[in-house]
């Protein structure tokens, strides 16, 4: 065969691969307002940076070989904001991006290269699950488990999943393993499709109820944020990666500090009520101390009494773990415990300092919490916190009661702890304590109640904690940002030119 004939054949094969599932299926996606697998890579990656791996792969069974361009999963490497990443974009127009022997090899190759070279890995999920009949019978079983590290998470590099359609099988597995998951509203994530589930459990179930965005952002906590479009999801992926290093051996990148960044710090007393019993939104406090516009909240709809967010302070990436009195008065429930633990794992794995802003009345107690294993969740969090080796900086704004004082950085669980003068460090609310310890209510005996309450409130102020050197500083609330900046300079990893020990990098992927 001549060179001209070889090159003509090459061009034809390349064109077939780029055509994906064909013009009709691509047109249908456009009509639905969704990007195809290659367009998604164009949005995610820096222009012209994509290098494909496995364009000419095809299904292993002869009857589908000509109908499986790139075998339904487009893989390779590119750049996000100039930094290299590895990517797998599922092509739903090719047999529903079903998992097969060949595209499994592609994922494994790209994943291994990303780990060895220190690249983040992005999964753009949309798939029907395992390819039938490839996975049937003994031969199908032999396809599974050939890579003993296929589902191993050592968090050497960040993993991100964007769920942009029906996502079953491998799309679900990799989302469950990822550090950040974004879902387009209307997409689903589940072990198997609603059709398979209906047959298995013999009752009707909708895809939305089975694995829609509301379920996963509010109930399971497996999805961090939900957005309206593919473009918004991919923009969120790019932004998330901007807070993290490419791999655990690096420190996160530094950004420019916005002009006037210190101005909002002086207004913090405008958002925190003088009365300790009044609620407020902790987001307003966070906004007053971080670099303007840098907040990237994770799981905002889940475990709402805790805020977990990446942000920047003085241009450096930080993780903010804060109680939010606007929800349940800041009381910490089981979902909040799971959320906090997951966030500590992320920060410790990728060298992100943790800032804790504290205003909590203790753990949410009751039958429901005990049924959900509250003690185990509380200890999971405390164990994780004790293993964190990135800087931990704590500021107590108002209440920090009971055992939760330790979970929120008290004792020896921070590198440095400061209190506002408004801090209250009792074991529980003094009024509640009087009723519990003495069986006295204000209605029954107001004079004795007030006397006993004053006794329980004794030695619980910021000054008492500072006198014992359990708090290293008592600060003017308006100086919170400057205190945090100083603490980062003194205790930060960057000052020592080092990274954390990553003791949580192999922590379980759910909590």
C-alpha positions as CSV (number, residue, x, y, z in Angstrom):
1,X,0.0,0.0,0.0
2,X,1.4,3.4,-1.0
3,X,2.0,6.2,1.4
4,X,-1.0,8.1,-0.1
5,X,-3.2,5.1,0.4
6,X,-2.0,4.7,4.0
7,X,-2.6,8.3,4.8
8,X,-6.0,8.3,3.2
9,X,-6.9,5.3,5.3
10,X,-5.6,7.1,8.4
11,X,-7.7,10.2,7.7
12,X,-10.8,8.1,7.3
13,X,-10.2,6.2,10.5
14,X,-9.5,9.4,12.4
15,X,-12.7,11.0,10.9
16,X,-14.8,8.0,12.1
17,X,-13.3,8.4,15.6
18,X,-14.1,12.1,15.8
19,X,-17.6,11.5,14.5
20,X,-18.3,9.6,17.7
21,X,-21.9,8.0,17.6
22,X,-22.8,9.7,14.4
23,X,-24.6,12.9,13.3
24,X,-28.0,11.9,14.4
25,X,-27.0,11.2,18.0
26,X,-24.9,14.3,18.2
27,X,-27.7,16.4,16.8
28,X,-30.0,15.0,19.5
29,X,-27.6,16.1,22.2
30,X,-27.5,19.6,20.8
31,X,-31.3,19.7,20.7
32,X,-31.3,18.7,24.4
33,X,-28.9,21.5,25.2
34,X,-26.0,19.2,26.3
35,X,-22.4,19.1,25.1
36,X,-21.0,16.0,23.6
37,X,-17.9,14.3,25.1
38,X,-15.4,16.1,22.9
39,X,-17.1,19.5,23.3
40,X,-16.9,19.0,27.1
41,X,-13.1,18.7,26.8
42,X,-12.9,21.8,24.8
43,X,-14.7,23.7,27.6
44,X,-12.7,22.1,30.4
45,X,-9.2,22.3,29.0
46,X,-7.0,25.2,27.8
47,X,-7.5,25.8,24.1
48,X,-5.4,23.4,22.0
49,X,-3.9,21.5,24.9
50,X,-5.7,18.2,24.5
51,X,-3.5,15.2,23.6
52,X,-5.7,12.1,23.1
53,X,-4.8,8.5,24.1
54,X,-6.6,5.7,22.5
55,X,-8.5,7.4,19.7
56,X,-8.4,4.2,17.6
57,X,-9.5,1.9,20.4
58,X,-12.7,-0.2,19.7
59,X,-14.9,-2.7,21.4
60,X,-13.3,-6.2,21.8
61,X,-16.3,-8.1,20.3
62,X,-16.2,-8.4,16.5
63,X,-19.9,-7.4,16.1
64,X,-19.4,-4.0,17.8
65,X,-15.9,-3.1,16.6
66,X,-17.1,-0.9,13.8
67,X,-19.7,0.8,16.0
68,X,-17.4,1.8,18.9
69,X,-15.2,4.7,18.0
70,X,-12.7,5.3,20.8
71,X,-14.7,2.6,22.6
72,X,-17.0,5.2,24.1
73,X,-14.5,6.8,26.4
74,X,-12.3,9.7,25.3
75,X,-9.1,9.8,27.3
76,X,-5.9,11.8,27.4
77,X,-4.1,14.8,28.8
78,X,-4.5,18.5,28.7
79,X,-4.0,21.7,30.7
80,X,-6.2,23.7,33.1
81,X,-4.9,27.2,33.7
82,X,-1.5,26.1,32.3
83,X,-1.2,23.0,34.6
84,X,-1.3,19.5,33.3
85,X,-4.3,17.2,34.0
86,X,-5.4,13.8,32.9
87,X,-9.0,13.4,31.6
88,X,-11.6,10.7,30.8
89,X,-14.7,12.0,29.0
90,X,-17.5,9.4,28.6
91,X,-19.1,9.4,25.1
92,X,-22.8,8.5,25.7
93,X,-23.4,8.4,21.9
94,X,-21.3,5.2,21.7
95,X,-23.2,2.3,23.3
96,X,-24.0,4.6,26.2
97,X,-20.3,4.9,27.2
98,X,-20.7,1.4,28.7
99,X,-17.7,-0.1,30.4
100,X,-15.8,-2.7,28.5
101,X,-12.5,-4.5,28.5
102,X,-10.8,-2.0,26.1
103,X,-12.0,1.3,27.5
104,X,-11.2,-0.1,31.0
105,X,-7.6,-0.4,29.8
106,X,-7.6,3.2,28.6
107,X,-8.8,4.4,32.0
108,X,-6.2,2.4,33.8
109,X,-3.4,3.7,31.6
110,X,-4.3,7.3,32.0
111,X,-4.9,6.9,35.7
112,X,-1.6,5.3,36.2
113,X,0.2,8.0,34.2
114,X,-1.5,10.7,36.2
115,X,-0.4,9.2,39.4
116,X,3.2,8.7,38.4
117,X,3.6,12.1,36.8
118,X,1.6,14.0,39.4
119,X,-1.4,15.2,37.4
120,X,-5.0,15.7,38.7
121,X,-7.5,13.3,37.2
122,X,-10.9,14.5,35.9
123,X,-13.7,12.1,35.1
124,X,-16.6,13.5,33.0
125,X,-19.2,10.9,33.8
126,X,-22.2,9.7,31.8
127,X,-22.6,6.0,31.3
128,X,-25.1,3.1,31.3
129,X,-22.8,0.9,33.3
130,X,-21.3,-2.4,32.3
131,X,-21.5,-3.4,28.7
132,X,-23.7,-6.4,28.1
133,X,-22.9,-9.1,26.9
134,X,-19.2,-8.4,27.6
135,X,-19.8,-8.8,31.4
136,X,-21.9,-12.0,31.3
137,X,-20.7,-15.4,32.3
138,X,-17.4,-16.6,33.5
139,X,-15.5,-14.6,30.8
140,X,-17.3,-11.5,32.0
141,X,-16.2,-12.2,35.6
142,X,-12.6,-12.5,34.4
143,X,-12.7,-8.9,33.1
144,X,-13.3,-7.7,36.7
145,X,-10.6,-7.1,39.2
146,X,-7.7,-7.4,36.9
147,X,-6.2,-4.3,38.4
148,X,-6.0,-4.7,42.2
149,X,-5.5,-0.9,42.5
150,X,-8.4,0.0,40.3
151,X,-10.4,1.4,43.2
152,X,-7.5,2.3,45.5
153,X,-7.5,5.9,46.7
154,X,-4.2,7.1,48.1
155,X,-4.9,10.8,47.2
156,X,-1.6,11.3,45.6
157,X,-3.3,13.7,43.1
158,X,-6.7,15.3,43.2
159,X,-9.6,13.4,41.5
160,X,-12.6,15.2,40.3
161,X,-15.9,14.0,38.8
162,X,-18.5,15.9,36.8
163,X,-21.7,14.0,36.4
164,X,-23.4,15.3,33.3
165,X,-26.1,12.7,32.5
166,X,-27.2,9.3,33.4
167,X,-24.3,7.9,35.4
168,X,-24.2,4.3,36.5
169,X,-21.5,1.8,37.0
170,X,-18.0,3.2,36.6
171,X,-19.2,6.8,36.6
172,X,-20.7,6.2,40.0
173,X,-17.7,4.3,41.3
174,X,-15.2,7.0,40.3
175,X,-17.5,9.8,41.7
176,X,-17.6,8.0,45.0
177,X,-13.8,8.0,45.0
178,X,-13.3,11.6,44.0
179,X,-12.3,14.6,46.1
180,X,-14.9,16.9,44.4
181,X,-18.1,16.0,42.6
182,X,-20.3,18.4,40.6
183,X,-23.6,17.3,39.1
184,X,-25.7,18.9,36.4
185,X,-29.3,19.1,37.5
186,X,-31.2,16.4,35.6
187,X,-28.3,14.0,35.8
188,X,-28.4,10.9,37.9
189,X,-25.9,8.8,39.9
190,X,-26.7,5.4,41.1
191,X,-25.4,1.8,41.3
192,X,-27.8,0.8,38.4
193,X,-30.4,2.5,36.3
194,X,-34.0,3.0,37.4
195,X,-35.1,0.3,34.9
196,X,-32.7,-2.3,36.3
197,X,-33.7,-1.3,39.9
198,X,-37.4,-1.5,39.2
199,X,-37.0,-5.1,37.9
200,X,-34.8,-6.0,40.9
201,X,-37.0,-4.6,43.7
202,X,-40.4,-5.0,41.8
203,X,-41.6,-1.5,42.4
204,X,-41.6,1.7,40.3
205,X,-38.8,4.2,40.9
206,X,-37.9,7.4,39.1
207,X,-34.3,8.2,38.1
208,X,-34.5,11.4,40.0
209,X,-35.6,9.7,43.2
210,X,-33.0,7.0,42.7
211,X,-30.0,9.3,42.3
212,X,-30.9,12.8,41.4
213,X,-29.1,16.0,42.5
214,X,-31.4,16.8,45.4
215,X,-30.8,13.4,46.9
216,X,-27.1,13.5,46.6
217,X,-26.6,17.2,47.6
218,X,-28.9,17.1,50.7
219,X,-29.3,13.4,51.9
220,X,-26.2,11.4,50.9
221,X,-23.7,14.2,50.7
222,X,-22.0,12.4,47.8
223,X,-22.3,15.4,45.5
224,X,-20.7,18.7,46.5
225,X,-22.6,21.1,44.3
226,X,-25.3,21.0,41.6
227,X,-25.4,23.4,38.6
228,X,-27.7,24.0,35.7
229,X,-25.5,23.4,32.7
230,X,-22.5,21.4,31.4
231,X,-20.5,24.6,31.1
232,X,-21.2,25.6,34.7
233,X,-20.1,22.2,35.9
234,X,-16.8,22.3,34.0
235,X,-16.1,25.8,35.2
236,X,-16.6,24.5,38.7
237,X,-14.0,21.8,38.1
238,X,-11.5,24.3,36.8
239,X,-12.1,26.5,39.8
240,X,-11.8,23.7,42.3
241,X,-8.5,22.6,40.9
242,X,-7.2,26.1,41.2
243,X,-7.1,25.8,45.0
244,X,-5.1,22.6,45.1
245,X,-1.6,21.6,44.1
246,X,-1.2,19.2,41.2
247,X,0.0,16.5,43.5
248,X,0.6,16.0,47.3
249,X,4.3,16.8,47.0
250,X,3.5,20.4,46.1
251,X,2.1,23.4,48.0
252,X,-1.1,24.9,46.5
253,X,-0.6,27.8,44.0
254,X,-0.6,31.4,45.3
255,X,-2.9,34.0,43.8
256,X,-2.8,37.8,43.7
257,X,-4.5,39.5,46.7
258,X,-7.4,41.7,45.6
259,X,-7.0,45.4,46.4
260,X,-8.8,46.5,49.5
261,X,-8.8,42.9,50.9
262,X,-8.5,44.1,54.5
263,X,-11.5,46.5,54.4
264,X,-14.3,44.0,55.1
265,X,-12.5,42.8,58.3
266,X,-13.5,46.0,60.1
267,X,-17.2,45.3,59.6
268,X,-17.4,41.9,61.2
269,X,-19.1,43.2,64.3
270,X,-21.9,44.4,62.1
271,X,-22.9,40.8,61.3
272,X,-22.5,39.1,64.7
273,X,-25.2,40.0,67.2
274,X,-24.3,41.2,70.7
275,X,-26.8,38.8,72.2
276,X,-25.4,35.3,72.4
277,X,-28.8,33.8,71.8
278,X,-29.4,35.5,68.5
279,X,-28.4,33.6,65.3
280,X,-26.5,34.9,62.3
281,X,-25.0,33.5,59.0
282,X,-21.4,32.5,59.5
283,X,-20.9,33.1,55.7
284,X,-20.9,36.8,56.5
285,X,-18.0,36.3,59.0
286,X,-16.1,34.2,56.6
287,X,-16.5,36.8,53.8
288,X,-15.1,39.5,56.2
289,X,-11.8,37.6,56.7
290,X,-10.9,35.9,53.4
291,X,-9.8,37.4,50.2
292,X,-12.8,38.9,48.4
293,X,-14.5,36.6,46.0
294,X,-12.4,33.6,46.9
295,X,-15.0,31.5,48.7
296,X,-15.6,28.0,47.1
297,X,-18.1,26.2,49.3
298,X,-18.4,22.4,49.3
299,X,-21.6,20.5,50.2
300,X,-23.6,23.7,51.0
301,X,-26.9,21.8,51.0
302,X,-25.6,19.0,53.3
303,X,-24.9,19.2,57.0
304,X,-25.8,22.9,57.0
305,X,-24.8,23.6,60.6
306,X,-21.1,23.3,59.4
307,X,-19.6,25.3,56.6
308,X,-16.8,23.7,54.6
309,X,-15.1,25.8,52.0
310,X,-11.9,26.4,50.1
311,X,-10.9,30.0,50.1
312,X,-7.8,32.3,49.9
313,X,-6.2,34.3,52.6
314,X,-3.4,36.6,51.6
315,X,-3.4,34.8,48.2
316,X,-2.9,31.4,49.8
317,X,-5.3,28.5,49.7
318,X,-7.0,27.7,53.0
319,X,-9.8,25.4,54.1
320,X,-12.4,27.0,56.2
321,X,-14.3,24.7,58.7
322,X,-16.9,26.8,60.5
323,X,-20.1,26.4,62.6
324,X,-23.1,28.1,61.2
325,X,-25.6,29.3,63.9
326,X,-28.2,30.0,61.2
327,X,-28.9,26.2,61.1
328,X,-29.9,24.4,64.2
329,X,-28.1,27.1,66.2
330,X,-24.8,25.7,65.1
331,X,-25.5,22.3,66.8
332,X,-23.4,19.6,65.1
333,X,-25.4,16.6,63.8
334,X,-24.3,13.4,62.1
335,X,-24.3,14.8,58.6
336,X,-22.1,17.7,59.8
337,X,-19.7,15.2,61.3
338,X,-19.4,13.4,58.1
339,X,-18.9,16.6,56.2
340,X,-16.2,17.9,58.5
341,X,-14.3,14.6,58.4
342,X,-14.4,14.5,54.6
343,X,-13.1,18.1,54.4
344,X,-10.2,17.4,56.8
345,X,-9.2,14.5,54.7
346,X,-9.1,16.7,51.6
347,X,-7.1,19.5,53.2
348,X,-4.6,17.2,54.9
349,X,-4.0,15.2,51.7
350,X,-3.2,18.3,49.6
351,X,-1.4,20.6,52.0
352,X,-4.2,23.1,52.6
353,X,-4.1,24.8,56.0
354,X,-7.3,24.5,58.0
355,X,-9.0,27.5,59.7
356,X,-11.7,26.8,62.2
357,X,-14.2,29.5,63.1
358,X,-16.2,28.3,66.2
359,X,-19.6,29.1,67.5
360,X,-21.4,25.8,68.5
361,X,-23.6,24.7,71.4
362,X,-22.4,21.1,71.2
363,X,-23.5,18.0,69.3
364,X,-27.1,17.5,68.3
365,X,-28.4,14.8,70.7
366,X,-31.4,12.6,70.5
367,X,-32.8,9.3,69.3
368,X,-32.2,10.0,65.6
369,X,-28.6,10.9,66.0
370,X,-27.9,7.8,68.1
371,X,-29.6,5.6,65.5
372,X,-27.3,7.0,62.9
373,X,-24.2,6.2,64.9
374,X,-23.4,9.7,66.2
375,X,-20.7,8.5,68.7
376,X,-18.8,6.8,65.9
377,X,-19.1,9.8,63.6
378,X,-17.9,12.2,66.4
379,X,-14.9,10.0,67.0
380,X,-14.2,9.6,63.3
381,X,-13.9,13.4,63.1
382,X,-11.8,13.7,66.2
383,X,-9.5,10.9,65.0
384,X,-9.1,12.5,61.7
385,X,-8.3,15.9,63.3
386,X,-5.6,14.3,65.5
387,X,-4.0,12.9,62.3
388,X,-4.0,16.2,60.4
389,X,-0.5,17.5,59.8
390,X,-1.3,20.7,57.9
391,X,-1.6,23.9,60.0
392,X,-4.7,24.2,62.1
393,X,-5.7,27.7,63.2
394,X,-8.8,28.2,65.4
395,X,-10.8,31.2,66.4
396,X,-13.6,30.9,68.9
397,X,-16.2,33.6,68.3
398,X,-18.9,32.8,70.8
399,X,-19.9,29.4,72.2
400,X,-17.7,26.3,72.2
401,X,-19.4,23.8,74.5
402,X,-18.8,20.2,75.6
403,X,-16.9,17.5,73.7
404,X,-17.3,19.5,70.5
405,X,-14.8,22.0,71.9
406,X,-12.2,19.4,71.0
407,X,-13.6,18.6,67.5
408,X,-13.5,22.3,66.7
409,X,-9.8,22.7,67.5
410,X,-9.8,23.0,71.3
411,X,-7.3,21.4,73.6
412,X,-4.2,20.4,71.6
413,X,-6.1,20.1,68.4
414,X,-4.8,23.3,66.9
415,X,-1.4,24.9,66.3
416,X,-2.8,28.1,67.7
417,X,-6.1,29.1,69.2
418,X,-7.5,32.6,69.7
419,X,-10.7,33.8,71.3
420,X,-12.9,36.8,70.8
421,X,-13.8,38.5,74.1
422,X,-17.3,37.2,73.5
423,X,-16.1,33.5,73.7
424,X,-18.0,31.2,76.1
425,X,-16.2,28.0,77.0
426,X,-18.6,26.2,79.3
427,X,-19.5,22.5,79.1
428,X,-23.1,23.5,78.1
429,X,-25.3,26.5,78.1
430,X,-25.4,27.6,81.8
431,X,-29.2,27.9,81.7
432,X,-29.5,24.3,80.5
433,X,-26.9,23.2,83.0
434,X,-29.0,24.5,85.9
435,X,-32.0,22.5,84.8
436,X,-29.9,19.3,84.2
437,X,-27.7,19.5,87.4
438,X,-30.1,21.0,89.9
439,X,-33.6,20.4,88.4
440,X,-34.4,24.1,88.8
441,X,-36.2,26.2,86.2
442,X,-36.4,30.0,86.0
443,X,-40.2,29.8,86.1
444,X,-40.2,27.8,89.4
445,X,-37.5,29.8,91.3
446,X,-36.0,32.7,89.4
447,X,-33.7,33.9,92.2
448,X,-32.1,30.5,92.8
449,X,-32.0,29.8,89.1
450,X,-30.0,33.0,88.4
451,X,-27.6,32.3,91.3
452,X,-26.9,28.8,90.1
453,X,-26.6,30.0,86.5
454,X,-24.0,32.5,87.5
455,X,-22.0,29.8,89.3
456,X,-22.0,27.6,86.2
457,X,-20.9,30.5,84.0
458,X,-17.9,31.3,86.2
459,X,-14.5,30.7,84.7
460,X,-15.8,30.1,81.2
461,X,-14.7,33.4,79.6
462,X,-12.0,34.0,77.0
463,X,-9.8,35.5,79.7
464,X,-10.1,32.4,81.8
465,X,-9.0,30.2,79.0
466,X,-6.1,32.6,78.1
467,X,-5.0,32.7,81.7
468,X,-4.4,28.9,81.5
469,X,-2.7,29.3,78.2
470,X,-5.3,27.1,76.6
471,X,-5.9,30.0,74.3
472,X,-2.8,31.7,72.9
473,X,-4.5,35.0,72.2
474,X,-7.6,37.1,72.9
475,X,-8.2,39.3,69.9
476,X,-10.4,42.2,68.8
477,X,-12.9,40.6,66.4
478,X,-12.0,43.3,63.8
479,X,-8.4,41.9,63.9
480,X,-9.4,38.4,63.0
481,X,-8.1,38.6,59.4
482,X,-4.7,40.0,60.5
483,X,-4.5,37.3,63.2
484,X,-5.1,34.6,60.7
485,X,-2.5,36.1,58.2
486,X,0.1,36.2,61.0
487,X,-0.7,32.6,62.0
488,X,-0.3,31.4,58.4
489,X,3.1,33.1,58.2
490,X,4.2,31.6,61.5
491,X,2.7,28.1,61.4
492,X,2.3,27.6,57.7
493,X,4.0,24.9,55.6
494,X,5.2,27.5,53.1
495,X,7.3,29.2,55.8
496,X,9.2,25.9,56.3
497,X,9.2,25.0,52.6
498,X,7.6,21.7,53.4
499,X,4.4,19.7,52.8
500,X,2.3,17.7,55.3
501,X,2.7,14.1,56.1
502,X,-0.6,13.1,54.5
503,X,-1.7,10.7,57.2
504,X,-5.2,10.8,55.9
505,X,-4.5,10.2,52.2
506,X,-5.8,6.6,52.4
507,X,-8.7,7.4,54.7
508,X,-12.0,5.7,53.5
509,X,-13.8,7.5,50.7
510,X,-17.1,7.8,52.6
511,X,-17.7,8.6,56.3
